Amino acid sequence: MASCRSSGVLTSSAVISSSRSKLVSIHLQLTGSSPTTVKVFDNATSATGKELSRTILVPPPESSGVVELDMHGVIASNGLYLDISTGGGAGAAVSVEYN
Protein backbone atom coordinates (compact mmCIF):
# COMPACT_ATOMS: atom_id res chain seq x y z
CA MET A 1 0.00 0.00 0.00
CA ALA A 2 1.34 3.43 -0.95
CA SER A 3 1.87 5.91 1.85
CA CYS A 4 1.27 9.65 1.88
CA ARG A 5 1.96 12.77 3.93
CA SER A 6 -0.59 14.54 6.10
CA SER A 7 -0.97 18.21 6.93
CA GLY A 8 -2.20 17.21 10.37
CA VAL A 9 -5.43 18.76 11.63
CA LEU A 10 -5.61 22.46 10.76
CA THR A 11 -8.19 25.01 11.89
CA SER A 12 -7.08 27.99 9.81
CA SER A 13 -5.86 28.71 6.28
CA ALA A 14 -2.34 27.48 5.58
CA VAL A 15 0.24 26.37 3.03
CA ILE A 16 0.10 22.56 2.84
CA SER A 17 2.90 22.06 0.31
CA SER A 18 5.13 24.51 -1.54
CA SER A 19 6.01 22.08 -4.34
CA ARG A 20 4.31 19.86 -6.92
CA SER A 21 2.03 17.43 -5.06
CA LYS A 22 -0.48 14.65 -5.60
CA LEU A 23 -3.68 15.35 -3.65
CA VAL A 24 -4.91 12.07 -2.14
CA SER A 25 -7.76 13.01 0.24
CA ILE A 26 -9.29 15.73 2.38
CA HIS A 27 -11.01 15.14 5.73
CA LEU A 28 -13.25 17.91 7.06
CA GLN A 29 -15.27 18.47 10.23
CA LEU A 30 -17.39 21.49 11.07
CA THR A 31 -16.38 22.90 14.47
CA GLY A 32 -18.80 25.83 14.67
CA SER A 33 -22.54 26.32 14.33
CA SER A 34 -22.62 28.23 11.02
CA PRO A 35 -21.83 27.09 7.46
CA THR A 36 -18.10 27.17 6.65
CA THR A 37 -16.46 27.00 3.22
CA VAL A 38 -13.23 25.05 2.77
CA LYS A 39 -11.23 25.29 -0.46
CA VAL A 40 -7.96 23.75 -1.64
CA PHE A 41 -5.95 25.56 -4.33
CA ASP A 42 -3.11 24.59 -6.66
CA ASN A 43 -0.92 27.36 -5.22
CA ALA A 44 2.09 27.40 -2.91
CA THR A 45 1.38 30.70 -1.16
CA SER A 46 -2.25 31.89 -1.28
CA ALA A 47 -5.92 31.19 -2.02
CA THR A 48 -5.67 32.06 -5.72
CA GLY A 49 -5.21 30.18 -8.95
CA LYS A 50 -6.79 26.83 -9.78
CA GLU A 51 -9.35 25.75 -7.20
CA LEU A 52 -9.09 21.97 -6.76
CA SER A 53 -11.84 21.47 -4.18
CA ARG A 54 -14.67 23.44 -2.57
CA THR A 55 -16.78 22.08 0.29
CA ILE A 56 -19.46 23.96 2.21
CA LEU A 57 -19.87 22.39 5.63
CA VAL A 58 -23.37 22.79 7.09
CA PRO A 59 -24.33 22.06 10.72
CA PRO A 60 -26.77 19.30 11.73
CA PRO A 61 -29.56 18.45 11.12
CA GLU A 62 -28.98 19.41 7.45
CA SER A 63 -25.78 17.32 7.39
CA SER A 64 -23.48 15.41 9.73
CA GLY A 65 -20.88 18.19 9.52
CA VAL A 66 -18.22 15.60 8.61
CA VAL A 67 -16.96 14.95 5.06
CA GLU A 68 -14.23 12.78 3.54
CA LEU A 69 -13.16 13.52 -0.04
CA ASP A 70 -11.17 11.01 -2.11
CA MET A 71 -9.25 13.20 -4.56
CA HIS A 72 -7.90 10.30 -6.70
CA GLY A 73 -4.37 11.68 -6.89
CA VAL A 74 -5.11 15.05 -8.51
CA ILE A 75 -1.81 16.74 -9.43
CA ALA A 76 -1.21 20.20 -7.99
CA SER A 77 1.62 21.58 -10.13
CA ASN A 78 2.39 24.59 -7.92
CA GLY A 79 1.72 23.29 -4.40
CA LEU A 80 -1.30 23.06 -2.10
CA TYR A 81 -2.97 25.88 -0.16
CA LEU A 82 -5.87 25.35 2.28
CA ASP A 83 -8.43 28.15 2.64
CA ILE A 84 -10.95 28.00 5.51
CA SER A 85 -13.57 30.77 5.28
CA THR A 86 -15.19 30.96 8.68
CA GLY A 87 -17.86 33.55 7.91
CA GLY A 88 -19.82 34.35 11.06
CA GLY A 89 -17.56 32.77 13.66
CA ALA A 90 -17.92 29.16 12.53
CA GLY A 91 -14.94 27.02 11.69
CA ALA A 92 -13.59 23.69 10.52
CA ALA A 93 -10.93 21.15 11.38
CA VAL A 94 -9.31 19.85 8.18
CA SER A 95 -6.55 17.42 7.28
CA VAL A 96 -5.10 17.11 3.79
CA GLU A 97 -3.33 13.93 2.67
CA TYR A 98 -0.90 14.22 -0.26
CA ASN A 99 2.33 13.00 -1.82
Biopython code that builds the backbone (N, CA, C, O; Angstrom):
import numpy as np
from Bio.PDB.StructureBuilder import StructureBuilder

atoms = [
    (1, "MET", "N", (0.841, -1.177, 0.000)),
    (1, "MET", "CA", (0.000, 0.000, 0.000)),
    (1, "MET", "C", (0.888, 1.242, 0.000)),
    (1, "MET", "O", (1.839, 1.335, 0.776)),
    (2, "ALA", "N", (0.576, 2.180, -0.862)),
    (2, "ALA", "CA", (1.338, 3.426, -0.951)),
    (2, "ALA", "C", (1.046, 4.308, 0.261)),
    (2, "ALA", "O", (-0.079, 4.338, 0.759)),
    (3, "SER", "N", (2.050, 5.011, 0.722)),
    (3, "SER", "CA", (1.865, 5.910, 1.850)),
    (3, "SER", "C", (1.759, 7.344, 1.346)),
    (3, "SER", "O", (2.025, 7.630, 0.179)),
    (4, "CYS", "N", (1.363, 8.238, 2.250)),
    (4, "CYS", "CA", (1.274, 9.649, 1.881)),
    (4, "CYS", "C", (1.542, 10.507, 3.105)),
    (4, "CYS", "O", (1.569, 10.017, 4.234)),
    (5, "ARG", "N", (1.740, 11.791, 2.862)),
    (5, "ARG", "CA", (1.958, 12.771, 3.926)),
    (5, "ARG", "C", (0.612, 13.323, 4.387)),
    (5, "ARG", "O", (-0.388, 13.228, 3.675)),
    (6, "SER", "N", (0.603, 13.897, 5.583)),
    (6, "SER", "CA", (-0.592, 14.544, 6.103)),
    (6, "SER", "C", (-0.241, 15.942, 6.604)),
    (6, "SER", "O", (0.835, 16.165, 7.158)),
    (7, "SER", "N", (-1.150, 16.862, 6.403)),
    (7, "SER", "CA", (-0.973, 18.214, 6.931)),
    (7, "SER", "C", (-1.151, 18.234, 8.439)),
    (7, "SER", "O", (-0.754, 19.193, 9.101)),
    (8, "GLY", "N", (-1.751, 17.170, 8.989)),
    (8, "GLY", "CA", (-2.199, 17.211, 10.371)),
    (8, "GLY", "C", (-3.507, 17.994, 10.403)),
    (8, "GLY", "O", (-3.917, 18.546, 9.381)),
    (9, "VAL", "N", (-4.153, 18.051, 11.529)),
    (9, "VAL", "CA", (-5.428, 18.761, 11.627)),
    (9, "VAL", "C", (-5.170, 20.260, 11.736)),
    (9, "VAL", "O", (-4.462, 20.726, 12.629)),
    (10, "LEU", "N", (-5.760, 20.999, 10.807)),
    (10, "LEU", "CA", (-5.609, 22.459, 10.756)),
    (10, "LEU", "C", (-6.961, 23.132, 10.973)),
    (10, "LEU", "O", (-7.991, 22.620, 10.534)),
    (11, "THR", "N", (-6.957, 24.277, 11.650)),
    (11, "THR", "CA", (-8.194, 25.010, 11.894)),
    (11, "THR", "C", (-8.176, 26.411, 11.293)),
    (11, "THR", "O", (-9.083, 27.208, 11.534)),
    (12, "SER", "N", (-7.141, 26.707, 10.513)),
    (12, "SER", "CA", (-7.077, 27.995, 9.813)),
    (12, "SER", "C", (-6.357, 27.801, 8.486)),
    (12, "SER", "O", (-5.702, 26.782, 8.270)),
    (13, "SER", "N", (-6.480, 28.776, 7.606)),
    (13, "SER", "CA", (-5.861, 28.712, 6.280)),
    (13, "SER", "C", (-4.354, 28.544, 6.413)),
    (13, "SER", "O", (-3.728, 29.101, 7.315)),
    (14, "ALA", "N", (-3.772, 27.749, 5.480)),
    (14, "ALA", "CA", (-2.339, 27.479, 5.579)),
    (14, "ALA", "C", (-1.790, 26.892, 4.288)),
    (14, "ALA", "O", (-2.525, 26.313, 3.488)),
    (15, "VAL", "N", (-0.472, 27.054, 4.098)),
    (15, "VAL", "CA", (0.240, 26.366, 3.025)),
    (15, "VAL", "C", (0.374, 24.902, 3.451)),
    (15, "VAL", "O", (0.842, 24.610, 4.551)),
    (16, "ILE", "N", (-0.039, 23.989, 2.573)),
    (16, "ILE", "CA", (0.103, 22.555, 2.842)),
    (16, "ILE", "C", (1.404, 22.049, 2.245)),
    (16, "ILE", "O", (2.146, 21.308, 2.891)),
    (17, "SER", "N", (1.682, 22.455, 0.996)),
    (17, "SER", "CA", (2.905, 22.056, 0.310)),
    (17, "SER", "C", (3.334, 23.185, -0.611)),
    (17, "SER", "O", (2.500, 23.814, -1.262)),
    (18, "SER", "N", (4.631, 23.440, -0.665)),
    (18, "SER", "CA", (5.129, 24.514, -1.535)),
    (18, "SER", "C", (5.743, 23.960, -2.817)),
    (18, "SER", "O", (6.436, 24.680, -3.536)),
    (19, "SER", "N", (5.491, 22.681, -3.107)),
    (19, "SER", "CA", (6.013, 22.083, -4.336)),
    (19, "SER", "C", (4.943, 21.193, -4.975)),
    (19, "SER", "O", (3.895, 20.937, -4.382)),
    (20, "ARG", "N", (5.225, 20.729, -6.188)),
    (20, "ARG", "CA", (4.307, 19.858, -6.916)),
    (20, "ARG", "C", (3.876, 18.712, -6.007)),
    (20, "ARG", "O", (4.707, 18.091, -5.344)),
    (21, "SER", "N", (2.567, 18.434, -5.979)),
    (21, "SER", "CA", (2.032, 17.427, -5.061)),
    (21, "SER", "C", (0.887, 16.658, -5.704)),
    (21, "SER", "O", (0.228, 17.136, -6.628)),
    (22, "LYS", "N", (0.670, 15.451, -5.185)),
    (22, "LYS", "CA", (-0.480, 14.647, -5.600)),
    (22, "LYS", "C", (-1.474, 14.665, -4.440)),
    (22, "LYS", "O", (-1.171, 14.178, -3.351)),
    (23, "LEU", "N", (-2.654, 15.225, -4.675)),
    (23, "LEU", "CA", (-3.684, 15.351, -3.647)),
    (23, "LEU", "C", (-4.435, 14.029, -3.520)),
    (23, "LEU", "O", (-5.096, 13.593, -4.463)),
    (24, "VAL", "N", (-4.334, 13.394, -2.355)),
    (24, "VAL", "CA", (-4.908, 12.069, -2.138)),
    (24, "VAL", "C", (-6.310, 12.166, -1.520)),
    (24, "VAL", "O", (-7.258, 11.591, -2.054)),
    (25, "SER", "N", (-6.449, 12.887, -0.404)),
    (25, "SER", "CA", (-7.761, 13.008, 0.241)),
    (25, "SER", "C", (-7.811, 14.231, 1.139)),
    (25, "SER", "O", (-6.787, 14.806, 1.508)),
    (26, "ILE", "N", (-9.039, 14.610, 1.478)),
    (26, "ILE", "CA", (-9.290, 15.730, 2.381)),
    (26, "ILE", "C", (-10.334, 15.266, 3.387)),
    (26, "ILE", "O", (-11.368, 14.721, 3.001)),
    (27, "HIS", "N", (-10.072, 15.479, 4.674)),
    (27, "HIS", "CA", (-11.010, 15.136, 5.733)),
    (27, "HIS", "C", (-11.427, 16.431, 6.421)),
    (27, "HIS", "O", (-10.577, 17.218, 6.839)),
    (28, "LEU", "N", (-12.738, 16.650, 6.539)),
    (28, "LEU", "CA", (-13.251, 17.915, 7.059)),
    (28, "LEU", "C", (-14.291, 17.679, 8.146)),
    (28, "LEU", "O", (-15.110, 16.765, 8.045)),
    (29, "GLN", "N", (-14.254, 18.507, 9.183)),
    (29, "GLN", "CA", (-15.268, 18.468, 10.231)),
    (29, "GLN", "C", (-15.627, 19.884, 10.630)),
    (29, "GLN", "O", (-14.748, 20.692, 10.932)),
    (30, "LEU", "N", (-16.907, 20.186, 10.633)),
    (30, "LEU", "CA", (-17.395, 21.488, 11.070)),
    (30, "LEU", "C", (-17.189, 21.597, 12.579)),
    (30, "LEU", "O", (-17.544, 20.681, 13.322)),
    (31, "THR", "N", (-16.617, 22.714, 13.035)),
    (31, "THR", "CA", (-16.381, 22.902, 14.467)),
    (31, "THR", "C", (-17.232, 24.022, 15.053)),
    (31, "THR", "O", (-17.242, 24.224, 16.267)),
    (32, "GLY", "N", (-17.939, 24.745, 14.203)),
    (32, "GLY", "CA", (-18.797, 25.826, 14.666)),
    (32, "GLY", "C", (-20.254, 25.518, 14.394)),
    (32, "GLY", "O", (-20.602, 24.377, 14.088)),
    (33, "SER", "N", (-21.107, 26.522, 14.501)),
    (33, "SER", "CA", (-22.544, 26.321, 14.327)),
    (33, "SER", "C", (-23.091, 27.003, 13.079)),
    (33, "SER", "O", (-24.303, 27.013, 12.862)),
    (34, "SER", "N", (-22.212, 27.574, 12.259)),
    (34, "SER", "CA", (-22.618, 28.235, 11.018)),
    (34, "SER", "C", (-21.907, 27.584, 9.843)),
    (34, "SER", "O", (-20.830, 27.013, 10.015)),
    (35, "PRO", "N", (-22.496, 27.660, 8.639)),
    (35, "PRO", "CA", (-21.832, 27.093, 7.461)),
    (35, "PRO", "C", (-20.419, 27.661, 7.282)),
    (35, "PRO", "O", (-20.180, 28.846, 7.516)),
    (36, "THR", "N", (-19.493, 26.799, 6.866)),
    (36, "THR", "CA", (-18.096, 27.168, 6.651)),
    (36, "THR", "C", (-17.642, 26.603, 5.310)),
    (36, "THR", "O", (-17.900, 25.440, 4.999)),
    (37, "THR", "N", (-16.972, 27.425, 4.524)),
    (37, "THR", "CA", (-16.464, 26.996, 3.220)),
    (37, "THR", "C", (-14.988, 26.666, 3.329)),
    (37, "THR", "O", (-14.202, 27.434, 3.883)),
    (38, "VAL", "N", (-14.621, 25.498, 2.785)),
    (38, "VAL", "CA", (-13.229, 25.055, 2.769)),
    (38, "VAL", "C", (-12.827, 24.818, 1.316)),
    (38, "VAL", "O", (-13.500, 24.090, 0.587)),
    (39, "LYS", "N", (-11.719, 25.441, 0.902)),
    (39, "LYS", "CA", (-11.226, 25.294, -0.464)),
    (39, "LYS", "C", (-9.765, 24.864, -0.436)),
    (39, "LYS", "O", (-9.018, 25.216, 0.477)),
    (40, "VAL", "N", (-9.369, 24.097, -1.451)),
    (40, "VAL", "CA", (-7.963, 23.747, -1.639)),
    (40, "VAL", "C", (-7.559, 24.236, -3.023)),
    (40, "VAL", "O", (-8.243, 23.972, -4.012)),
    (41, "PHE", "N", (-6.432, 24.958, -3.080)),
    (41, "PHE", "CA", (-5.947, 25.556, -4.326)),
    (41, "PHE", "C", (-4.621, 24.950, -4.760)),
    (41, "PHE", "O", (-3.821, 24.508, -3.935)),
    (42, "ASP", "N", (-4.403, 24.939, -6.076)),
    (42, "ASP", "CA", (-3.107, 24.587, -6.662)),
    (42, "ASP", "C", (-2.263, 25.856, -6.618)),
    (42, "ASP", "O", (-2.115, 26.550, -7.624)),
    (43, "ASN", "N", (-1.709, 26.152, -5.438)),
    (43, "ASN", "CA", (-0.924, 27.363, -5.224)),
    (43, "ASN", "C", (-0.054, 27.146, -3.988)),
    (43, "ASN", "O", (-0.509, 26.554, -3.010)),
    (44, "ALA", "N", (1.162, 27.608, -4.020)),
    (44, "ALA", "CA", (2.093, 27.401, -2.913)),
    (44, "ALA", "C", (2.029, 28.483, -1.840)),
    (44, "ALA", "O", (2.622, 28.322, -0.773)),
    (45, "THR", "N", (1.315, 29.591, -2.101)),
    (45, "THR", "CA", (1.377, 30.698, -1.155)),
    (45, "THR", "C", (0.050, 31.341, -0.777)),
    (45, "THR", "O", (-0.023, 32.008, 0.255)),
    (46, "SER", "N", (-1.011, 31.163, -1.580)),
    (46, "SER", "CA", (-2.250, 31.885, -1.282)),
    (46, "SER", "C", (-3.475, 31.211, -1.893)),
    (46, "SER", "O", (-3.358, 30.258, -2.663)),
    (47, "ALA", "N", (-4.640, 31.718, -1.538)),
    (47, "ALA", "CA", (-5.918, 31.188, -2.021)),
    (47, "ALA", "C", (-6.280, 31.802, -3.367)),
    (47, "ALA", "O", (-7.310, 32.463, -3.502)),
    (48, "THR", "N", (-5.427, 31.579, -4.360)),
    (48, "THR", "CA", (-5.669, 32.059, -5.722)),
    (48, "THR", "C", (-5.248, 30.960, -6.690)),
    (48, "THR", "O", (-4.642, 29.964, -6.297)),
    (49, "GLY", "N", (-5.576, 31.156, -7.945)),
    (49, "GLY", "CA", (-5.209, 30.176, -8.953)),
    (49, "GLY", "C", (-6.271, 29.113, -9.103)),
    (49, "GLY", "O", (-7.449, 29.363, -8.850)),
    (50, "LYS", "N", (-5.857, 27.921, -9.516)),
    (50, "LYS", "CA", (-6.792, 26.833, -9.784)),
    (50, "LYS", "C", (-7.344, 26.270, -8.476)),
    (50, "LYS", "O", (-6.598, 25.822, -7.605)),
    (51, "GLU", "N", (-8.671, 26.306, -8.365)),
    (51, "GLU", "CA", (-9.348, 25.748, -7.201)),
    (51, "GLU", "C", (-9.558, 24.247, -7.454)),
    (51, "GLU", "O", (-10.213, 23.862, -8.422)),
    (52, "LEU", "N", (-9.002, 23.416, -6.585)),
    (52, "LEU", "CA", (-9.094, 21.966, -6.757)),
    (52, "LEU", "C", (-10.293, 21.363, -6.035)),
    (52, "LEU", "O", (-10.816, 20.328, -6.447)),
    (53, "SER", "N", (-10.722, 22.003, -4.972)),
    (53, "SER", "CA", (-11.838, 21.473, -4.184)),
    (53, "SER", "C", (-12.539, 22.608, -3.458)),
    (53, "SER", "O", (-11.907, 23.562, -3.004)),
    (54, "ARG", "N", (-13.874, 22.486, -3.358)),
    (54, "ARG", "CA", (-14.671, 23.435, -2.566)),
    (54, "ARG", "C", (-15.741, 22.636, -1.838)),
    (54, "ARG", "O", (-16.515, 21.907, -2.459)),
    (55, "THR", "N", (-15.781, 22.777, -0.530)),
    (55, "THR", "CA", (-16.780, 22.083, 0.287)),
    (55, "THR", "C", (-17.411, 23.097, 1.221)),
    (55, "THR", "O", (-16.713, 23.856, 1.893)),
    (56, "ILE", "N", (-18.736, 23.105, 1.262)),
    (56, "ILE", "CA", (-19.456, 23.960, 2.205)),
    (56, "ILE", "C", (-20.002, 23.049, 3.297)),
    (56, "ILE", "O", (-20.898, 22.238, 3.061)),
    (57, "LEU", "N", (-19.448, 23.198, 4.490)),
    (57, "LEU", "CA", (-19.875, 22.392, 5.634)),
    (57, "LEU", "C", (-21.067, 23.063, 6.298)),
    (57, "LEU", "O", (-21.031, 24.255, 6.600)),
    (58, "VAL", "N", (-22.127, 22.285, 6.522)),
    (58, "VAL", "CA", (-23.366, 22.792, 7.087)),
    (58, "VAL", "C", (-23.645, 22.028, 8.383)),
    (58, "VAL", "O", (-23.459, 20.812, 8.436)),
    (59, "PRO", "N", (-24.095, 22.740, 9.436)),
    (59, "PRO", "CA", (-24.332, 22.058, 10.716)),
    (59, "PRO", "C", (-25.547, 21.134, 10.678)),
    (59, "PRO", "O", (-26.427, 21.293, 9.832)),
    (60, "PRO", "N", (-25.591, 20.165, 11.601)),
    (60, "PRO", "CA", (-26.770, 19.304, 11.726)),
    (60, "PRO", "C", (-27.995, 20.157, 12.040)),
    (60, "PRO", "O", (-27.836, 21.221, 12.638)),
    (61, "PRO", "N", (-29.196, 19.752, 11.674)),
    (61, "PRO", "CA", (-29.563, 18.453, 11.120)),
    (61, "PRO", "C", (-29.463, 18.369, 9.589)),
    (61, "PRO", "O", (-29.753, 17.316, 9.022)),
    (62, "GLU", "N", (-29.062, 19.443, 8.913)),
    (62, "GLU", "CA", (-28.980, 19.409, 7.454)),
    (62, "GLU", "C", (-27.900, 18.450, 6.959)),
    (62, "GLU", "O", (-28.024, 17.889, 5.870)),
    (63, "SER", "N", (-26.848, 18.257, 7.745)),
    (63, "SER", "CA", (-25.778, 17.318, 7.394)),
    (63, "SER", "C", (-25.101, 16.859, 8.683)),
    (63, "SER", "O", (-25.389, 17.367, 9.766)),
    (64, "SER", "N", (-24.203, 15.896, 8.547)),
    (64, "SER", "CA", (-23.483, 15.409, 9.731)),
    (64, "SER", "C", (-22.368, 16.368, 10.145)),
    (64, "SER", "O", (-21.867, 16.294, 11.268)),
    (65, "GLY", "N", (-21.976, 17.275, 9.232)),
    (65, "GLY", "CA", (-20.875, 18.191, 9.523)),
    (65, "GLY", "C", (-19.511, 17.566, 9.343)),
    (65, "GLY", "O", (-18.495, 18.191, 9.649)),
    (66, "VAL", "N", (-19.473, 16.315, 8.840)),
    (66, "VAL", "CA", (-18.217, 15.603, 8.610)),
    (66, "VAL", "C", (-18.201, 15.107, 7.168)),
    (66, "VAL", "O", (-19.176, 14.524, 6.693)),
    (67, "VAL", "N", (-17.070, 15.345, 6.463)),
    (67, "VAL", "CA", (-16.956, 14.949, 5.056)),
    (67, "VAL", "C", (-15.572, 14.369, 4.808)),
    (67, "VAL", "O", (-14.581, 14.866, 5.343)),
    (68, "GLU", "N", (-15.504, 13.323, 4.001)),
    (68, "GLU", "CA", (-14.229, 12.781, 3.542)),
    (68, "GLU", "C", (-14.255, 12.795, 2.021)),
    (68, "GLU", "O", (-15.172, 12.249, 1.407)),
    (69, "LEU", "N", (-13.250, 13.418, 1.413)),
    (69, "LEU", "CA", (-13.159, 13.516, -0.040)),
    (69, "LEU", "C", (-11.984, 12.700, -0.549)),
    (69, "LEU", "O", (-10.848, 12.927, -0.130)),
    (70, "ASP", "N", (-12.236, 11.755, -1.444)),
    (70, "ASP", "CA", (-11.175, 11.008, -2.109)),
    (70, "ASP", "C", (-10.830, 11.780, -3.372)),
    (70, "ASP", "O", (-11.662, 11.886, -4.273)),
    (71, "MET", "N", (-9.620, 12.323, -3.455)),
    (71, "MET", "CA", (-9.253, 13.199, -4.564)),
    (71, "MET", "C", (-8.547, 12.463, -5.707)),
    (71, "MET", "O", (-8.142, 13.090, -6.686)),
    (72, "HIS", "N", (-8.398, 11.151, -5.593)),
    (72, "HIS", "CA", (-7.900, 10.302, -6.696)),
    (72, "HIS", "C", (-6.553, 10.725, -7.257)),
    (72, "HIS", "O", (-6.277, 10.492, -8.434)),
    (73, "GLY", "N", (-5.709, 11.343, -6.439)),
    (73, "GLY", "CA", (-4.366, 11.683, -6.895)),
    (73, "GLY", "C", (-4.287, 12.854, -7.850)),
    (73, "GLY", "O", (-3.434, 12.872, -8.738)),
    (74, "VAL", "N", (-5.167, 13.838, -7.684)),
    (74, "VAL", "CA", (-5.113, 15.053, -8.512)),
    (74, "VAL", "C", (-3.741, 15.708, -8.361)),
    (74, "VAL", "O", (-3.251, 15.861, -7.242)),
    (75, "ILE", "N", (-3.125, 16.091, -9.461)),
    (75, "ILE", "CA", (-1.810, 16.738, -9.428)),
    (75, "ILE", "C", (-1.970, 18.243, -9.225)),
    (75, "ILE", "O", (-2.694, 18.909, -9.965)),
    (76, "ALA", "N", (-1.294, 18.756, -8.228)),
    (76, "ALA", "CA", (-1.214, 20.197, -7.989)),
    (76, "ALA", "C", (0.196, 20.620, -8.405)),
    (76, "ALA", "O", (1.161, 20.376, -7.681)),
    (77, "SER", "N", (0.308, 21.243, -9.551)),
    (77, "SER", "CA", (1.617, 21.575, -10.127)),
    (77, "SER", "C", (2.410, 22.581, -9.314)),
    (77, "SER", "O", (3.641, 22.544, -9.315)),
    (78, "ASN", "N", (1.716, 23.489, -8.611)),
    (78, "ASN", "CA", (2.386, 24.594, -7.919)),
    (78, "ASN", "C", (2.482, 24.439, -6.407)),
    (78, "ASN", "O", (3.189, 25.207, -5.753)),
    (79, "GLY", "N", (1.789, 23.466, -5.846)),
    (79, "GLY", "CA", (1.721, 23.294, -4.400)),
    (79, "GLY", "C", (0.278, 23.208, -3.960)),
    (79, "GLY", "O", (-0.628, 23.179, -4.793)),
    (80, "LEU", "N", (0.055, 23.166, -2.652)),
    (80, "LEU", "CA", (-1.300, 23.065, -2.097)),
    (80, "LEU", "C", (-1.508, 24.123, -1.019)),
    (80, "LEU", "O", (-0.700, 24.267, -0.102)),
    (81, "TYR", "N", (-2.616, 24.864, -1.153)),
    (81, "TYR", "CA", (-2.971, 25.876, -0.162)),
    (81, "TYR", "C", (-4.384, 25.602, 0.328)),
    (81, "TYR", "O", (-5.298, 25.428, -0.478)),
    (82, "LEU", "N", (-4.574, 25.562, 1.652)),
    (82, "LEU", "CA", (-5.873, 25.348, 2.278)),
    (82, "LEU", "C", (-6.466, 26.681, 2.689)),
    (82, "LEU", "O", (-5.809, 27.478, 3.359)),
    (83, "ASP", "N", (-7.720, 26.929, 2.286)),
    (83, "ASP", "CA", (-8.426, 28.155, 2.643)),
    (83, "ASP", "C", (-9.682, 27.791, 3.419)),
    (83, "ASP", "O", (-10.571, 27.129, 2.884)),
    (84, "ILE", "N", (-9.767, 28.219, 4.682)),
    (84, "ILE", "CA", (-10.954, 27.996, 5.508)),
    (84, "ILE", "C", (-11.612, 29.351, 5.720)),
    (84, "ILE", "O", (-11.045, 30.229, 6.370)),
    (85, "SER", "N", (-12.818, 29.518, 5.165)),
    (85, "SER", "CA", (-13.568, 30.774, 5.282)),
    (85, "SER", "C", (-14.606, 30.609, 6.370)),
    (85, "SER", "O", (-15.622, 29.944, 6.170)),
    (86, "THR", "N", (-14.356, 31.209, 7.516)),
    (86, "THR", "CA", (-15.188, 30.957, 8.679)),
    (86, "THR", "C", (-16.465, 31.775, 8.745)),
    (86, "THR", "O", (-17.335, 31.477, 9.563)),
    (87, "GLY", "N", (-16.606, 32.787, 7.916)),
    (87, "GLY", "CA", (-17.856, 33.549, 7.908)),
    (87, "GLY", "C", (-18.176, 34.133, 9.267)),
    (87, "GLY", "O", (-17.395, 34.911, 9.815)),
    (88, "GLY", "N", (-19.324, 33.761, 9.814)),
    (88, "GLY", "CA", (-19.820, 34.346, 11.062)),
    (88, "GLY", "C", (-19.350, 33.639, 12.314)),
    (88, "GLY", "O", (-20.172, 33.342, 13.181)),
    (89, "GLY", "N", (-18.076, 33.358, 12.446)),
    (89, "GLY", "CA", (-17.561, 32.774, 13.660)),
    (89, "GLY", "C", (-17.566, 31.258, 13.697)),
    (89, "GLY", "O", (-17.224, 30.664, 14.719)),
    (90, "ALA", "N", (-17.951, 30.619, 12.594)),
    (90, "ALA", "CA", (-17.917, 29.159, 12.529)),
    (90, "ALA", "C", (-16.487, 28.730, 12.237)),
    (90, "ALA", "O", (-15.584, 29.566, 12.219)),
    (91, "GLY", "N", (-16.274, 27.466, 12.013)),
    (91, "GLY", "CA", (-14.936, 27.016, 11.693)),
    (91, "GLY", "C", (-14.934, 25.559, 11.277)),
    (91, "GLY", "O", (-15.971, 24.897, 11.256)),
    (92, "ALA", "N", (-13.740, 25.073, 10.944)),
    (92, "ALA", "CA", (-13.592, 23.690, 10.516)),
    (92, "ALA", "C", (-12.230, 23.165, 10.947)),
    (92, "ALA", "O", (-11.268, 23.920, 11.088)),
    (93, "ALA", "N", (-12.174, 21.856, 11.151)),
    (93, "ALA", "CA", (-10.926, 21.147, 11.382)),
    (93, "ALA", "C", (-10.708, 20.299, 10.126)),
    (93, "ALA", "O", (-11.570, 19.506, 9.748)),
    (94, "VAL", "N", (-9.545, 20.473, 9.481)),
    (94, "VAL", "CA", (-9.305, 19.848, 8.177)),
    (94, "VAL", "C", (-7.931, 19.199, 8.161)),
    (94, "VAL", "O", (-6.963, 19.761, 8.673)),
    (95, "SER", "N", (-7.852, 18.009, 7.568)),
    (95, "SER", "CA", (-6.547, 17.424, 7.282)),
    (95, "SER", "C", (-6.490, 17.099, 5.799)),
    (95, "SER", "O", (-7.473, 16.655, 5.206)),
    (96, "VAL", "N", (-5.316, 17.328, 5.208)),
    (96, "VAL", "CA", (-5.103, 17.109, 3.789)),
    (96, "VAL", "C", (-4.011, 16.051, 3.655)),
    (96, "VAL", "O", (-2.927, 16.194, 4.220)),
    (97, "GLU", "N", (-4.302, 14.987, 2.903)),
    (97, "GLU", "CA", (-3.333, 13.926, 2.668)),
    (97, "GLU", "C", (-2.846, 14.054, 1.229)),
    (97, "GLU", "O", (-3.641, 14.242, 0.308)),
    (98, "TYR", "N", (-1.504, 13.948, 1.042)),
    (98, "TYR", "CA", (-0.904, 14.215, -0.261)),
    (98, "TYR", "C", (0.446, 13.527, -0.367)),
    (98, "TYR", "O", (0.992, 13.051, 0.629)),
    (99, "ASN", "N", (0.973, 13.479, -1.563)),
    (99, "ASN", "CA", (2.329, 13.001, -1.824)),
    (99, "ASN", "C", (3.091, 14.105, -2.511)),
    (99, "ASN", "O", (4.267, 13.936, -2.833)),
]
sb = StructureBuilder()
sb.init_structure("model")
sb.init_model(0)
sb.init_chain("A")
sb.init_seg("    ")
for serial, (resi, resn, name, xyz) in enumerate(atoms, 1):
    if name == "N":
        sb.init_residue(resn, " ", resi, " ")
    sb.init_atom(name, np.array(xyz, "f"), 0.0, 1.0, " ", f" {name:<3s}", serial, name[0])
structure = sb.get_structure()
